[in-house]
Amino acid sequence: MPKMKTHKGTAKRFSRTGSGKLRRGRSGRGHLKLAKGKNSYRRLKGDTDVAKADAPRIDKLLGGK
């Protein structure tokens, strides 16, 4: 059976930590920045963990077991 290919769109959006958890960037940072205000924009800063329900699907797209 051939190897499963990594879904490149998923690979650009998600990363894996050293312990194996999946990380994602926060949504809402792309455009319309002036309408949001600095406090809400600061809150969207940084990465966060992927939801537990979504992790198996994303793991499969990234070529996990």
N, C-alpha and C positions, 0 to 999 in steps of 0.2 A: 504494500500500500504506500502511495507517495506521502511525503511529508506535508503537513498542513502549513499553508502560507500565512504569514502575519498580515492582518488587515491594517494597511498603512495609515488609513484615516484614524483608526483607533490608536495606533502606536504614537501618533503625533499629539494626541489629546490626553493620554493616560501614561503614568509611569509607575514603576514598581519600587517599593522601598526595600531596604536590606532585609527586613523580616518577611517580605512577601506580600505586604498589603498593597492595595491599589490606591493611587492618588490621582486627583483631578484638579484642574483649575476651576475657579468660580465663574459663574456666568454673570452677565450684566456689566462687563468691563469694556466692551468693544466700541461703543459709540454713544452719543448723547450724554457725554460726561458732564457738561455744564448744568444739565437739568437735575443731576443727582445730588450734588452737594458733597463736601469733602468728608463728612462723617460716614455717610453710606458708602462712599467710594473707598475709604480706608477699611471699612468692614469687609469689603470684597477682596481685599489684598490676600495674597498667598494661596497655597493649595489646601485641599481638604480631602478626607478619605471618601472613597466611593461607598455608596450605600450597600449594605450586606446583601440585599435582594438583587442588586445589579452586578455584583462582583463575579458570579459564575459566568454570565454572558460575556462580560468584558474580558475575563480571563481566557475564554475560548477564542475570542477574536484575536487576542494577543499571542495565541499559539501555546497556551498553557495546557496542562493535562486535564 
